[in-house]
């Protein structure tokens, strides 16, 4: 692992931050998790744009602006020396006094790490992932904006832990209305009778970068899609609404619901999810 902290590149074993960093103390900060293939970070511009949105939402200054952060991400990946890797770019509130007041933190801290990652084995990916429906619910948009990828991931951690304790690979997260929002760290897509279904961001899912790429590809291939994203794009297909208890085996784990919503089963298996 290679790590960049405040202008210095180092091996991961030597990386340190002060314990008074508000990112550590309160989850006060933002991040982007990015995949690199062939030495290039997938849709880096889109990741930086989302990071910028999160910074504005948190009233957090980005040191050096987006060009500087782009350079940090690319330099850290290059230092790893592996063209296929995971890159995480982090901006914390920085060091400050005890207490949640962000005004005690004079300077944000930039951290970037690059490493190899394999969330699931190739065998597991071929067989499909076992999912449960978590008892943990996604917070409402007026509680935490799902478009902000903040350092507070406790909601997702609890859902993942619940899935692992029950012998599953991952968990579906529902919103307060009982509609599927996402998987613990991924967006969800379902193909049903030739139609691509995915929860809208208004149901509490992160507006994932890979999600956006999949939707673009679907439109270019004229694949019927049911989604209502934050930009107001609507691609509608007429389907009978189905309830949570309508289960017909592995091919119909998640069903289209009236008004473009997807309901969840208690347990199912999927071929894969789109990383966010």
C-alpha positions as CSV (number, residue, x, y, z in Angstrom):
1,X,0.0,0.0,0.0
2,X,1.1,3.5,-0.8
3,X,-0.2,6.5,1.1
4,X,-0.1,10.3,0.5
5,X,-0.6,12.5,3.5
6,X,-0.2,16.3,3.3
7,X,2.3,16.3,0.6
8,X,4.4,13.2,1.6
9,X,4.2,9.8,-0.1
10,X,5.0,6.7,2.1
11,X,4.4,3.0,2.6
12,X,1.1,2.3,4.3
13,X,2.9,0.8,7.4
14,X,4.4,4.2,8.1
15,X,1.2,6.3,7.6
16,X,0.1,8.3,10.6
17,X,-2.4,11.1,11.4
18,X,-2.9,13.0,14.7
19,X,-5.6,11.6,17.0
20,X,-7.2,15.1,17.1
21,X,-8.1,14.9,13.4
22,X,-11.9,15.5,13.2
23,X,-12.2,12.9,10.5
24,X,-11.1,10.3,13.0
25,X,-12.9,11.8,16.0
26,X,-16.3,12.6,14.3
27,X,-16.3,11.2,10.8
28,X,-16.1,14.8,9.6
29,X,-14.9,14.5,6.1
30,X,-15.5,13.1,2.6
31,X,-13.9,10.5,0.4
32,X,-14.0,8.8,-3.0
33,X,-13.3,5.2,-3.6
34,X,-12.0,4.7,-7.1
35,X,-10.9,1.8,-9.3
36,X,-7.9,2.0,-11.6
37,X,-7.5,-0.2,-14.6
38,X,-4.5,-0.2,-17.0
39,X,-3.0,2.6,-14.9
40,X,-5.9,5.0,-15.3
41,X,-8.6,5.8,-12.7
42,X,-12.1,5.1,-13.9
43,X,-14.1,8.2,-14.4
44,X,-11.8,10.4,-12.3
45,X,-13.5,13.6,-13.4
46,X,-16.9,12.3,-12.1
47,X,-15.3,11.2,-8.8
48,X,-13.8,14.7,-8.3
49,X,-17.1,16.4,-9.2
50,X,-18.9,14.3,-6.5
51,X,-16.1,15.1,-4.0
52,X,-16.5,18.8,-4.8
53,X,-20.3,18.5,-4.2
54,X,-19.7,16.8,-0.8
55,X,-17.1,19.5,0.1
56,X,-19.7,22.2,-0.6
57,X,-22.3,20.4,1.4
58,X,-19.9,20.2,4.4
59,X,-18.5,23.7,3.9
60,X,-15.1,22.1,3.6
61,X,-12.3,23.7,1.6
62,X,-10.4,21.4,-0.8
63,X,-6.7,22.2,-0.5
64,X,-5.3,23.2,-3.9
65,X,-8.7,22.6,-5.6
66,X,-9.6,19.8,-7.9
67,X,-6.5,19.9,-10.0
68,X,-4.3,19.4,-7.0
69,X,-6.4,16.5,-5.8
70,X,-6.3,14.9,-9.3
71,X,-2.5,15.0,-9.1
72,X,-2.5,13.5,-5.7
73,X,-4.6,10.5,-6.8
74,X,-2.6,9.9,-9.9
75,X,0.8,10.2,-8.1
76,X,-0.3,7.8,-5.4
77,X,-1.4,5.2,-8.0
78,X,1.8,5.6,-9.8
79,X,3.8,5.1,-6.6
80,X,2.0,1.8,-6.0
81,X,3.3,0.5,-9.3
82,X,0.2,-1.7,-10.0
83,X,-2.0,-0.6,-12.9
84,X,-5.0,-2.3,-11.5
85,X,-5.8,-1.0,-8.0
86,X,-8.1,0.7,-5.6
87,X,-7.5,4.4,-4.9
88,X,-9.2,6.2,-2.0
89,X,-9.0,10.0,-1.9
90,X,-9.9,11.5,1.5
91,X,-10.4,15.0,2.8
92,X,-10.9,15.4,6.5
93,X,-11.7,18.5,8.5
94,X,-8.2,18.4,9.9
95,X,-6.8,18.8,13.4
96,X,-9.0,20.6,15.9
97,X,-10.1,20.9,19.5
98,X,-12.2,18.2,21.2
99,X,-15.8,19.0,20.4
100,X,-17.7,18.9,17.1
101,X,-17.2,22.6,16.3
102,X,-15.6,22.6,12.8
103,X,-14.3,26.2,13.3
104,X,-11.6,24.8,15.5
105,X,-10.0,23.1,12.5
106,X,-7.9,25.6,10.6
107,X,-6.7,23.4,7.8
108,X,-8.3,20.4,6.1
109,X,-6.1,17.3,5.6
110,X,-5.7,15.4,2.3
111,X,-5.0,11.7,2.4
112,X,-4.8,9.3,-0.5
113,X,-4.1,5.6,-0.5
114,X,-3.6,3.1,-3.2
115,X,-3.6,-0.7,-2.8
116,X,-4.8,-3.9,-4.4
117,X,-8.4,-5.0,-3.5
118,X,-10.5,-8.0,-4.0
119,X,-13.9,-7.8,-2.3
120,X,-15.1,-11.2,-3.5
121,X,-13.3,-14.2,-5.0
122,X,-13.8,-15.1,-8.6
123,X,-15.6,-18.3,-7.6
124,X,-18.0,-16.3,-5.4
125,X,-18.6,-13.8,-8.3
126,X,-19.4,-16.7,-10.7
127,X,-21.8,-18.4,-8.2
128,X,-23.5,-15.1,-7.2
129,X,-23.6,-13.2,-3.9
130,X,-26.0,-14.2,-1.1
131,X,-27.9,-11.2,0.2
132,X,-30.1,-10.6,3.2
133,X,-32.5,-7.6,3.7
134,X,-30.9,-5.7,6.6
135,X,-32.9,-4.4,9.6
136,X,-30.8,-1.2,9.3
137,X,-32.5,1.5,7.3
138,X,-31.0,4.2,5.2
139,X,-31.4,7.7,6.7
140,X,-33.8,10.1,5.1
141,X,-32.4,12.7,2.8
142,X,-33.2,15.5,5.3
143,X,-31.0,13.6,7.8
144,X,-28.0,12.7,5.6
145,X,-27.8,13.7,2.0
146,X,-27.0,10.4,0.1
147,X,-25.1,12.3,-2.5
148,X,-22.4,13.1,0.1
149,X,-19.9,10.3,0.5
150,X,-18.9,11.2,4.0
151,X,-16.5,9.5,6.4
152,X,-19.4,8.4,8.6
153,X,-20.2,4.9,7.2
154,X,-21.7,3.4,10.3
155,X,-25.0,2.7,8.6
156,X,-23.3,0.7,6.0
157,X,-20.9,-1.1,8.4
158,X,-23.9,-2.2,10.6
159,X,-25.7,-3.6,7.5
160,X,-22.6,-5.5,6.3
161,X,-21.9,-6.9,9.8
162,X,-25.5,-8.1,10.1
163,X,-25.2,-9.9,6.7
164,X,-22.0,-11.6,7.7
165,X,-23.4,-12.8,11.0
166,X,-26.2,-14.4,9.1
167,X,-23.9,-16.2,6.7
168,X,-24.6,-13.9,3.7
169,X,-22.2,-11.9,1.6
170,X,-23.9,-8.5,1.8
171,X,-27.1,-6.8,2.7
172,X,-29.9,-4.8,1.0
173,X,-30.6,-1.5,2.7
174,X,-34.2,-0.2,2.7
175,X,-35.4,3.3,3.3
176,X,-38.1,4.2,5.8
177,X,-40.8,3.4,3.3
178,X,-39.5,-0.1,2.8
179,X,-38.1,0.4,-0.7
180,X,-34.7,-0.8,-1.6
181,X,-32.0,1.9,-1.6
182,X,-28.8,0.1,-2.2
183,X,-26.5,-2.7,-1.0
184,X,-24.1,-1.8,1.8
185,X,-21.4,-0.4,-0.5
186,X,-22.9,-0.8,-4.0
187,X,-25.7,0.2,-6.2
188,X,-28.2,-2.4,-7.2
189,X,-29.5,-3.3,-10.7
190,X,-32.1,-5.9,-11.6
191,X,-32.9,-7.2,-15.1
192,X,-36.5,-8.3,-15.3
193,X,-38.0,-9.5,-18.6
194,X,-35.5,-7.4,-20.6
195,X,-36.0,-4.2,-18.5
196,X,-33.2,-2.8,-16.3
197,X,-34.4,-1.7,-12.9
198,X,-32.5,0.4,-10.3
199,X,-33.6,2.3,-7.3
200,X,-33.8,6.1,-7.8
201,X,-31.5,8.3,-5.8
202,X,-34.6,9.8,-4.1
203,X,-34.9,6.4,-2.3
204,X,-31.7,7.0,-0.5
205,X,-29.0,5.4,-2.7
206,X,-25.7,7.0,-3.5
207,X,-25.5,8.4,-7.0
208,X,-22.8,5.9,-7.9
209,X,-20.2,6.6,-10.6
210,X,-20.5,3.1,-11.9
211,X,-24.3,3.4,-11.7
212,X,-24.1,6.4,-14.0
213,X,-21.9,4.5,-16.4
214,X,-24.4,1.6,-16.5
215,X,-27.3,3.9,-17.1
216,X,-25.5,5.6,-20.0
217,X,-24.7,2.3,-21.6
218,X,-28.3,1.2,-21.2
219,X,-29.5,4.3,-23.0
220,X,-27.0,3.9,-25.8
221,X,-28.1,0.3,-26.3
222,X,-31.8,1.2,-26.1
223,X,-32.3,-1.1,-23.1
224,X,-35.6,-0.2,-21.4
225,X,-34.9,1.3,-18.0
226,X,-36.9,2.2,-14.9
227,X,-35.2,4.9,-12.9
228,X,-35.9,8.4,-11.8
229,X,-32.6,10.1,-11.0
230,X,-31.9,13.4,-9.4
231,X,-31.7,15.2,-12.8
232,X,-35.3,14.3,-13.5
233,X,-34.6,11.7,-16.2
234,X,-37.4,9.2,-16.5
235,X,-37.4,6.0,-18.5
236,X,-40.6,4.2,-17.8
237,X,-41.8,0.6,-18.4
238,X,-45.3,-0.6,-17.6
239,X,-45.2,-3.4,-15.0
240,X,-47.6,-4.8,-12.5
241,X,-46.6,-3.9,-9.0
242,X,-45.3,-6.7,-6.9
243,X,-45.0,-7.0,-3.2
244,X,-42.2,-8.2,-0.9
245,X,-43.7,-11.7,-0.6
246,X,-43.8,-12.3,-4.4
247,X,-40.7,-14.5,-4.8
248,X,-40.2,-16.8,-7.8
249,X,-36.6,-18.0,-7.2
250,X,-33.3,-16.5,-8.0
251,X,-34.3,-14.8,-11.2
252,X,-36.8,-12.5,-9.4
253,X,-35.2,-11.6,-6.2
254,X,-36.2,-7.9,-6.4
255,X,-39.3,-6.7,-8.2
256,X,-40.6,-3.6,-9.8
257,X,-43.0,-1.7,-7.6
258,X,-45.6,0.8,-8.6
259,X,-44.2,4.3,-9.3
260,X,-40.7,2.9,-10.1
261,X,-39.9,1.4,-6.7
262,X,-38.2,-1.9,-5.9
263,X,-39.3,-4.1,-3.0
264,X,-37.0,-6.5,-1.1
265,X,-37.2,-10.1,-0.2
266,X,-35.9,-11.5,3.1
267,X,-33.0,-13.3,1.4
268,X,-31.8,-13.8,-2.2
269,X,-28.8,-14.3,-4.5
270,X,-27.6,-11.8,-7.1
271,X,-25.0,-12.0,-9.9
272,X,-23.3,-8.8,-8.8
273,X,-23.7,-5.1,-7.9
274,X,-22.2,-1.9,-9.2
275,X,-19.5,-0.4,-7.0
276,X,-20.1,3.1,-6.0
